[in-house]
């Protein structure tokens, strides 16, 4: 049994270390909660930092049809193009795919007693919403996001 102890210690340490480094937030966005509170509105802080959800049909972008790019409200990371946005009937902005899968991360979320896939900004770790496997082609995914976690940057008018 004593011979197994060092091996078990190494194995447990390795597993916990791997979990900690799985979602690495860039150091410039590793702010204290106090700094986040001063940077964000109360609703933005609730959604982005406390992983809350805004009420359906209450956000600024659920019905936005303008052309442009949706960025992370906390760090301005480009996330989704308006061309991938569609009407899902849920009351939240919904997209079938991000600009790049490197700009978002997806983690398992057990907060409601069921397994969901939480969508986070890969740069600052901010909560964006959830992704579900019931979206349209070409991906079959529905990225259901909170307007409070997004900033819309309209496309420049063409001359």
N, CA, C and O of each residue as an XYZ file, in Angstrom:
636
protein
N       0.827     -1.194      0.000
C       0.000      0.000      0.000
C       0.869      1.255      0.000
O       0.581      2.228     -0.697
N       1.971      1.213      0.820
C       2.858      2.372      0.876
C       3.500      2.638     -0.481
O       3.767      3.787     -0.832
N       3.743      1.585     -1.233
C       4.366      1.741     -2.552
C       3.422      2.446     -3.521
O       3.881      3.121     -4.443
N       2.131      2.303     -3.331
C       1.153      2.943     -4.211
C       0.933      4.415     -3.877
O       0.475      5.174     -4.731
N       1.247      4.828     -2.663
C       0.976      6.203     -2.239
C       1.634      7.252     -3.137
O       0.951      8.181     -3.567
N       2.941      7.144     -3.440
C       3.552      8.154     -4.327
C       2.896      8.193     -5.705
O       2.704      9.265     -6.278
N       2.552      7.011     -6.234
C       1.898      6.963     -7.538
C       0.532      7.643     -7.484
O       0.189      8.426     -8.371
N      -0.253      7.342     -6.434
C      -1.581      7.942     -6.292
C      -1.470      9.451     -6.137
O      -2.262     10.188     -6.724
N      -0.501      9.926     -5.356
C      -0.300     11.363     -5.172
C       0.007     12.030     -6.511
O      -0.575     13.062     -6.844
N       0.925     11.434     -7.277
C       1.301     11.982     -8.584
C       0.095     12.010     -9.520
O      -0.131     13.004    -10.210
N      -0.683     10.920     -9.548
C      -1.847     10.823    -10.420
C      -2.886     11.890    -10.072
O      -3.393     12.568    -10.966
N      -3.205     12.046     -8.802
C      -4.195     13.040     -8.365
C      -3.707     14.446     -8.664
O      -4.472     15.279     -9.151
N      -2.436     14.716     -8.377
C      -1.872     16.037     -8.659
C      -1.937     16.338    -10.152
O      -2.276     17.456    -10.542
N      -1.617     15.354    -10.992
C      -1.644     15.546    -12.446
C      -3.046     15.851    -12.927
O      -3.230     16.724    -13.776
N      -4.037     15.153    -12.405
C      -5.422     15.378    -12.819
C      -5.906     16.759    -12.422
O      -6.541     17.441    -13.226
N      -5.623     17.187    -11.208
C      -6.090     18.506    -10.776
C      -5.362     19.601    -11.513
O      -5.955     20.638    -11.809
N      -4.085     19.403    -11.822
C      -3.341     20.409    -12.578
C      -3.917     20.547    -13.986
O      -4.039     21.663    -14.491
N      -4.269     19.444    -14.622
C      -4.830     19.491    -15.976
C      -6.156     20.232    -15.974
O      -6.442     20.969    -16.918
N      -6.965     20.061    -14.957
C      -8.246     20.749    -14.894
C      -8.055     22.249    -14.732
O      -8.803     23.031    -15.317
N      -7.079     22.658    -13.959
C      -6.862     24.086    -13.735
C      -6.390     24.799    -14.991
O      -6.744     25.959    -15.204
N      -5.614     24.149    -15.815
C      -5.053     24.806    -16.993
C      -5.939     24.658    -18.220
O      -5.602     25.182    -19.281
N      -7.053     23.965    -18.104
C      -7.921     23.719    -19.247
C      -8.457     25.012    -19.851
O      -8.472     25.152    -21.074
N      -8.892     25.949    -19.036
C      -9.389     27.224    -19.544
C      -8.477     28.325    -19.036
O      -8.638     28.814    -17.918
N      -7.538     28.703    -19.848
C      -6.573     29.724    -19.482
C      -7.051     31.075    -19.975
O      -7.290     31.257    -21.168
N      -7.190     32.015    -19.066
C      -7.593     33.374    -19.403
C      -6.332     34.194    -19.598
O      -5.399     34.106    -18.800
N      -6.300     34.994    -20.660
C      -5.132     35.829    -20.897
C      -4.923     36.751    -19.702
O      -5.887     37.289    -19.156
N      -3.672     36.936    -19.296
C      -3.350     37.650    -18.062
C      -3.877     39.077    -18.028
O      -4.238     39.563    -16.956
N      -3.933     39.761    -19.160
C      -4.432     41.136    -19.144
C      -5.917     41.205    -18.790
O      -6.416     42.271    -18.428
N      -6.627     40.077    -18.893
C      -8.048     40.030    -18.549
C      -8.291     39.290    -17.241
O      -9.435     38.972    -16.915
N      -7.247     39.014    -16.500
C      -7.359     38.355    -15.206
C      -7.555     39.426    -14.135
O      -6.685     39.649    -13.293
N      -8.721     40.088    -14.184
C      -9.023     41.190    -13.276
C      -9.631     40.673    -11.981
O     -10.149     39.557    -11.930
N      -9.566     41.492    -10.935
C     -10.261     41.156     -9.693
C     -11.753     41.378     -9.910
O     -12.154     42.086    -10.834
N     -12.562     40.780     -9.067
C     -14.010     40.974     -9.191
C     -14.379     42.445     -8.999
O     -15.312     42.937     -9.632
N     -13.661     43.138     -8.139
C     -13.898     44.571     -7.940
C     -13.626     45.352     -9.229
O     -14.378     46.262     -9.576
N     -12.559     44.998     -9.928
C     -12.252     45.656    -11.201
C     -13.320     45.351    -12.250
O     -13.708     46.236    -13.013
N     -13.796     44.110    -12.293
C     -14.866     43.761    -13.226
C     -16.132     44.547    -12.901
O     -16.809     45.027    -13.810
N     -16.461     44.684    -11.617
C     -17.665     45.423    -11.228
C     -17.598     46.880    -11.651
O     -18.618     47.464    -12.016
N     -16.414     47.476    -11.610
C     -16.290     48.876    -12.020
C     -16.291     49.015    -13.544
O     -16.621     50.081    -14.063
N     -15.929     47.967    -14.256
C     -15.874     47.990    -15.725
C     -17.234     47.714    -16.369
O     -17.525     48.235    -17.446
N     -18.064     46.905    -15.721
C     -19.327     46.443    -16.289
C     -20.525     47.029    -15.557
O     -20.419     47.414    -14.392
N     -21.675     47.097    -16.246
C     -22.913     47.489    -15.576
C     -23.344     46.344    -14.654
O     -22.769     45.256    -14.700
N     -24.337     46.587    -13.834
C     -24.818     45.557    -12.913
C     -25.310     44.323    -13.669
O     -24.992     43.197    -13.286
N     -26.085     44.524    -14.742
C     -26.586     43.394    -15.531
C     -25.447     42.677    -16.245
O     -25.402     41.446    -16.253
N     -24.532     43.423    -16.840
C     -23.390     42.808    -17.523
C     -22.562     41.968    -16.555
O     -22.141     40.861    -16.890
N     -22.331     42.493    -15.365
C     -21.565     41.751    -14.358
C     -22.298     40.464    -13.973
O     -21.682     39.403    -13.873
N     -23.597     40.558    -13.761
C     -24.408     39.397    -13.400
C     -24.312     38.307    -14.476
O     -24.138     37.130    -14.163
N     -24.424     38.707    -15.727
C     -24.390     37.731    -16.820
C     -22.972     37.228    -17.081
O     -22.742     36.019    -17.114
N     -22.024     38.139    -17.265
C     -20.674     37.770    -17.696
C     -19.855     37.115    -16.591
O     -19.173     36.120    -16.840
N     -19.908     37.646    -15.392
C     -19.061     37.142    -14.302
C     -19.771     36.137    -13.394
O     -19.142     35.204    -12.895
N     -21.090     36.324    -13.174
C     -21.820     35.415    -12.294
C     -22.578     34.342    -13.065
O     -23.307     33.543    -12.476
N     -22.404     34.326    -14.379
C     -23.003     33.322    -15.257
C     -24.522     33.338    -15.205
O     -25.175     32.295    -15.234
N     -25.068     34.546    -15.126
C     -26.510     34.711    -15.111
C     -27.096     34.688    -16.511
O     -26.382     34.552    -17.505
N     -28.419     34.823    -16.566
C     -29.136     34.865    -17.840
C     -30.120     36.021    -17.804
O     -30.899     36.155    -16.860
N     -30.083     36.860    -18.840
C     -31.056     37.945    -18.931
C     -32.408     37.363    -19.352
O     -32.471     36.273    -19.921
N     -33.474     38.086    -19.071
C     -34.813     37.630    -19.452
C     -34.934     37.559    -20.976
O     -34.364     38.381    -21.693
N     -35.670     36.583    -21.449
C     -35.921     36.455    -22.888
C     -36.613     37.709    -23.407
O     -37.437     38.300    -22.708
N     -36.288     38.112    -24.612
C     -36.857     39.271    -25.308
C     -36.551     40.597    -24.620
O     -37.183     41.606    -24.933
N     -35.602     40.620    -23.698
C     -35.278     41.867    -22.997
C     -33.961     42.475    -23.456
O     -33.710     43.652    -23.199
N     -33.124     41.710    -24.122
C     -31.805     42.186    -24.520
C     -31.834     43.043    -25.776
O     -32.790     43.010    -26.551
N     -30.781     43.799    -25.956
C     -30.690     44.743    -27.073
C     -30.563     44.063    -28.435
O     -30.904     44.673    -29.448
N     -30.089     42.833    -28.491
C     -29.737     42.245    -29.787
C     -30.580     41.055    -30.227
O     -30.325     40.506    -31.299
N     -31.560     40.639    -29.459
C     -32.315     39.443    -29.834
C     -32.991     39.608    -31.193
O     -33.176     38.629    -31.915
N     -33.362     40.848    -31.549
C     -34.060     41.101    -32.809
C     -33.242     41.984    -33.755
O     -33.779     42.504    -34.733
N     -31.967     42.154    -33.475
C     -31.109     42.996    -34.315
C     -30.861     42.308    -35.659
O     -30.437     41.154    -35.712
N     -31.134     43.041    -36.743
C     -30.943     42.474    -38.077
C     -29.860     43.198    -38.870
O     -29.650     42.900    -40.046
N     -29.178     44.138    -38.241
C     -28.126     44.902    -38.918
C     -26.905     44.022    -39.185
O     -26.658     43.041    -38.483
N     -26.150     44.399    -40.219
C     -24.921     43.677    -40.548
C     -23.771     44.177    -39.690
O     -23.624     45.378    -39.465
N     -22.964     43.247    -39.217
C     -21.819     43.615    -38.398
C     -21.264     42.424    -37.652
O     -21.522     41.270    -37.992
N     -20.496     42.736    -36.627
C     -19.836     41.712    -35.812
C     -20.228     41.895    -34.352
O     -20.297     43.018    -33.851
N     -20.482     40.785    -33.679
C     -20.764     40.781    -32.248
C     -19.468     40.435    -31.529
O     -18.847     39.409    -31.807
N     -19.067     41.298    -30.604
C     -17.839     41.097    -29.844
C     -18.182     40.872    -28.374
O     -19.314     41.107    -27.949
N     -17.206     40.420    -27.609
C     -17.382     40.247    -26.170
C     -17.487     41.620    -25.519
O     -16.638     42.481    -25.750
N     -18.500     41.828    -24.722
C     -18.703     43.107    -24.041
C     -17.565     43.408    -23.070
O     -17.235     44.574    -22.854
N     -16.968     42.387    -22.488
C     -15.927     42.587    -21.480
C     -14.555     42.876    -22.070
O     -13.792     43.654    -21.498
N     -14.222     42.253    -23.224
C     -12.848     42.389    -23.734
C     -12.742     42.685    -25.226
O     -11.634     42.785    -25.752
N     -13.858     42.824    -25.912
C     -13.908     43.171    -27.343
C     -13.403     42.070    -28.280
O     -13.101     42.347    -29.440
N     -13.306     40.842    -27.803
C     -12.928     39.715    -28.667
C     -14.014     39.525    -29.733
O     -15.185     39.410    -29.370
N     -13.681     39.488    -31.031
C     -14.679     39.199    -32.070
C     -15.226     37.781    -31.886
O     -14.460     36.824    -31.770
N     -16.558     37.654    -31.859
C     -17.165     36.361    -31.560
C     -18.020     35.800    -32.690
O     -17.798     34.674    -33.136
N     -19.000     36.580    -33.158
C     -19.965     36.085    -34.138
C     -20.249     37.146    -35.195
O     -20.280     38.339    -34.893
N     -20.458     36.705    -36.439
C     -20.858     37.598    -37.526
C     -22.379     37.597    -37.624
O     -23.029     36.593    -37.334
N     -22.936     38.732    -38.035
C     -24.388     38.815    -38.183
C     -24.907     37.828    -39.230
O     -26.068     37.425    -39.170
N     -24.071     37.437    -40.180
C     -24.489     36.485    -41.210
C     -24.792     35.100    -40.639
O     -25.456     34.297    -41.295
N     -24.317     34.809    -39.433
C     -24.600     33.510    -38.810
C     -25.722     33.606    -37.775
O     -26.049     32.617    -37.119
N     -26.305     34.787    -37.632
C     -27.401     35.000    -36.678
C     -28.714     34.584    -37.337
O     -28.909     34.796    -38.533
N     -29.598     34.001    -36.564
C     -30.897     33.602    -37.103
C     -31.955     33.710    -36.011
O     -31.632     33.775    -34.824
N     -33.221     33.727    -36.423
C     -34.343     33.818    -35.486
C     -34.655     32.419    -34.971
O     -35.134     31.560    -35.712
N     -34.373     32.204    -33.680
C     -34.583     30.882    -33.085
C     -35.914     30.782    -32.351
O     -36.343     29.690    -31.978
N     -36.572     31.930    -32.146
C     -37.835     31.926    -31.419
C     -37.669     31.847    -29.912
O     -38.645     31.629    -29.195
N     -36.442     32.022    -29.419
C     -36.182     31.895    -27.985
C     -36.174     33.224    -27.247
O     -36.339     33.252    -26.027
N     -35.983     34.335    -27.974
C     -35.887     35.640    -27.323
C     -34.473     36.039    -26.961
O     -34.267     37.060    -26.305
N     -33.489     35.246    -27.381
C     -32.080     35.574    -27.184
C     -31.397     35.566    -28.549
O     -31.842     34.856    -29.452
N     -30.328     36.337    -28.717
C     -29.584     36.271    -29.972
C     -29.050     34.852    -30.175
O     -28.439     34.270    -29.278
N     -29.290     34.312    -31.359
C     -28.863     32.941    -31.651
C     -28.054     32.911    -32.942
O     -28.384     33.581    -33.920
N     -26.998     32.126    -32.921
C     -26.070     32.022    -34.045
C     -25.792     30.551    -34.310
O     -25.847     29.732    -33.393
N     -25.490     30.209    -35.574
C     -25.158     28.815    -35.874
C     -23.666     28.535    -35.838
O     -23.256     27.382    -35.970
N     -22.837     29.572    -35.660
C     -21.404     29.325    -35.546
C     -20.627     30.584    -35.233
O     -21.023     31.670    -35.657
N     -19.517     30.466    -34.492
C     -18.679     31.619    -34.168
C     -17.769     32.003    -35.335
O     -17.612     31.244    -36.292
N     -17.180     33.182    -35.242
C     -16.187     33.616    -36.229
C     -15.059     32.593    -36.291
O     -14.634     32.191    -37.374
N     -14.587     32.181    -35.141
C     -13.549     31.153    -35.034
C     -13.793     30.367    -33.754
O     -14.124     30.944    -32.718
N     -13.633     29.060    -33.825
C     -13.801     28.252    -32.614
C     -12.714     28.560    -31.592
O     -12.844     28.194    -30.424
N     -11.644     29.227    -32.016
C     -10.592     29.632    -31.080
C     -11.004     30.850    -30.249
O     -10.373     31.138    -29.232
N     -12.039     31.562    -30.659
C     -12.475     32.760    -29.942
C     -13.472     32.463    -28.832
O     -13.721     33.312    -27.976
N     -14.039     31.275    -28.842
C     -14.971     30.861    -27.793
C     -14.506     29.524    -27.231
O     -13.817     28.760    -27.907
N     -14.886     29.253    -26.000
C     -14.644     27.933    -25.425
C     -15.973     27.407    -24.908
O     -16.873     28.180    -24.580
N     -16.084     26.109    -24.840
C     -17.314     25.462    -24.390
C     -16.956     24.526    -23.244
O     -16.037     23.714    -23.350
N     -17.700     24.653    -22.145
C     -17.484     23.807    -20.970
C     -18.805     23.214    -20.518
O     -19.864     23.797    -20.749
N     -18.744     22.064    -19.878
C     -19.954     21.460    -19.331
C     -20.449     22.281    -18.153
O     -19.662     22.730    -17.321
N     -21.767     22.474    -18.088
C     -22.415     23.268    -17.046
C     -23.464     22.386    -16.371
O     -24.387     21.895    -17.021
N     -23.312     22.193    -15.063
C     -24.233     21.355    -14.295
C     -25.122     22.185    -13.368
O     -25.744     21.630    -12.463
N     -25.195     23.490    -13.572
C     -25.835     24.392    -12.612
C     -27.330     24.156    -12.421
O     -27.849     24.468    -11.349
N     -28.032     23.630    -13.390
C     -29.470     23.396    -13.249
C     -29.805     21.929    -12.980
O     -30.962     21.520    -13.078
N     -28.789     21.149    -12.643
C     -29.016     19.736    -12.384
C     -29.051     18.896    -13.655
O     -29.310     17.694    -13.606
N     -28.791     19.535    -14.790
C     -28.690     18.833    -16.069
C     -27.380     19.260    -16.722
O     -26.795     20.274    -16.339
N     -26.926     18.503    -17.689
C     -25.691     18.872    -18.382
C     -26.040     19.781    -19.554
O     -26.816     19.415    -20.437
N     -25.450     20.977    -19.543
C     -25.569     21.900    -20.676
C     -24.158     22.275    -21.094
O     -23.199     22.039    -20.360
N     -24.040     22.858    -22.269
C     -22.744     23.298    -22.771
C     -22.680     24.814    -22.694
O     -23.337     25.515    -23.464
N     -21.881     25.314    -21.756
C     -21.738     26.754    -21.538
C     -20.733     27.331    -22.525
O     -19.673     26.749    -22.752
N     -21.070     28.485    -23.114
C     -20.182     29.169    -24.050
C     -19.501     30.318    -23.318
O     -20.162     31.145    -22.689
N     -18.171     30.362    -23.406
C     -17.368     31.393    -22.751
C     -16.501     32.104    -23.779
O     -16.151     31.532    -24.812
N     -16.159     33.354    -23.490
C     -15.176     34.059    -24.300
C     -13.821     33.426    -24.008
O     -13.434     33.293    -22.848
N     -13.102     33.038    -25.053
C     -11.806     32.384    -24.859
C     -10.745     33.355    -24.363
O      -9.743     32.926    -23.792
N     -10.939     34.647    -24.567
C      -9.934     35.625    -24.142
C     -10.076     35.964    -22.660
O      -9.094     35.891    -21.922
N     -11.275     36.331    -22.207
C     -11.434     36.805    -20.824
C     -12.184     35.828    -19.924
O     -12.266     36.047    -18.716
N     -12.729     34.756    -20.488
C     -13.449     33.773    -19.687
C     -14.866     34.175    -19.339
O     -15.513     33.502    -18.537
N     -15.366     35.257    -19.919
C     -16.716     35.732    -19.626
C     -17.792     34.792    -20.144
O     -17.665     34.220    -21.226
N     -18.859     34.640    -19.356
C     -20.006     33.811    -19.737
C     -20.780     34.510    -20.847
O     -21.136     35.681    -20.723
N     -21.038     33.787    -21.930
C     -21.798     34.328    -23.057
C     -23.198     33.739    -23.131
O     -24.151     34.455    -23.440
N     -23.338     32.463    -22.857
C     -24.619     31.771    -22.969
C     -24.382     30.277    -23.027
O     -23.499     29.750    -22.350
N     -25.183     29.589    -23.849
C     -25.077     28.135    -23.986
C     -25.210     27.747    -25.453
O     -25.755     28.503    -26.257
N     -24.713     26.579    -25.791
C     -24.852     26.055    -27.150
C     -25.640     24.751    -27.079
O     -25.411     23.906    -26.214
N     -26.586     24.614    -28.029
C     -27.481     23.462    -28.064
C     -27.406     22.801    -29.447
O     -27.126     23.475    -30.438
N     -27.654     21.497    -29.518
C     -27.554     20.778    -30.798
C     -28.851     20.802    -31.607
O     -29.195     19.805    -32.241
N     -29.576     21.925    -31.595
C     -30.849     22.005    -32.317
C     -30.899     23.184    -33.292
O     -31.971     23.716    -33.579
N     -29.744     23.583    -33.791
C     -29.676     24.723    -34.692
C     -29.800     24.335    -36.155
O     -29.940     23.157    -36.487
N     -29.748     25.336    -37.029
C     -29.886     25.090    -38.470
C     -28.577     24.614    -39.100
O     -27.534     24.570    -38.447
N     -28.658     24.264    -40.364
C     -27.458     23.936    -41.134
C     -26.655     25.215    -41.310
O     -27.266     26.284    -41.311
N     -25.382     25.193    -41.453
C     -24.562     24.021    -41.735
C     -24.035     23.302    -40.503
O     -23.501     22.201    -40.639
N     -24.159     23.876    -39.294
C     -23.551     23.252    -38.111
C     -24.519     22.416    -37.288
O     -24.104     21.482    -36.601
N     -25.808     22.745    -37.352
C     -26.779     22.077    -36.494
C     -26.719     22.558    -35.058
O     -27.321     21.954    -34.170
N     -25.980     23.665    -34.822
C     -25.817     24.195    -33.464
C     -26.577     25.504    -33.296
O     -26.765     26.264    -34.246
N     -27.006     25.744    -32.064
C     -27.636     27.023    -31.701
C     -26.851     27.621    -30.546
O     -26.968     27.176    -29.404
N     -26.053     28.633    -30.852
C     -25.360     29.392    -29.818
C     -26.359     30.420    -29.312
O     -26.595     31.436    -29.966
N     -26.941     30.161    -28.157
C     -27.968     31.011    -27.556
C     -27.278     31.910    -26.531
O     -26.857     31.446    -25.472
N     -27.168     33.201    -26.856
C     -26.331     34.105    -26.075
C     -27.136     35.208    -25.413
O     -28.272     35.483    -25.799
N     -26.538     35.831    -24.420
C     -27.117     36.977    -23.731
C     -26.651     38.260    -24.405
O     -25.457     38.432    -24.653
N     -27.582     39.160    -24.704
C     -27.204     40.461    -25.272
C     -26.263     41.203    -24.340
O     -25.376     41.921    -24.802
N     -26.442     41.042    -23.034
C     -25.616     41.758    -22.051
C     -24.145     41.367    -22.129
O     -23.288     42.110    -21.651
N     -23.840     40.228    -22.716
C     -22.444     39.807    -22.839
C     -21.842     40.189    -24.192
O     -20.681     39.889    -24.469
N     -22.637     40.849    -25.025
C     -22.204     41.190    -26.378
C     -22.159     42.691    -26.615
O     -22.854     43.465    -25.957
N     -21.328     43.080    -27.564
C     -21.289     44.449    -28.088
C     -21.393     44.307    -29.601
O     -20.641     43.540    -30.204
N     -22.318     45.040    -30.221
C     -22.477     44.951    -31.671
C     -21.690     46.053    -32.350
O     -21.814     47.226    -31.999
N     -20.878     45.669    -33.323
C     -20.090     46.613    -34.118
C     -20.641     46.575    -35.539
O     -20.368     45.628    -36.276
N     -21.424     47.604    -35.946
C     -22.014     47.581    -37.291
C     -20.953     47.648    -38.384
O     -19.892     48.248    -38.211
N     -21.266     47.020    -39.510
C     -20.367     47.078    -40.663
C     -20.334     48.496    -41.202
O     -21.326     49.223    -41.128
N     -19.194     48.883    -41.742
C     -19.069     50.208    -42.356
C     -19.916     50.242    -43.626
O     -19.940     49.269    -44.381
N     -20.616     51.362    -43.869
C     -21.422     51.458    -45.090
C     -20.539     51.368    -46.334
O     -19.431     51.903    -46.360
N     -21.042     50.689    -47.357
C     -20.284     50.555    -48.605
C     -20.545     51.773    -49.478
O     -21.686     52.216    -49.617
N     -19.484     52.311    -50.065
C     -19.618     53.487    -50.937
C     -19.766     53.089    -52.371
O     -19.890     53.951    -53.241
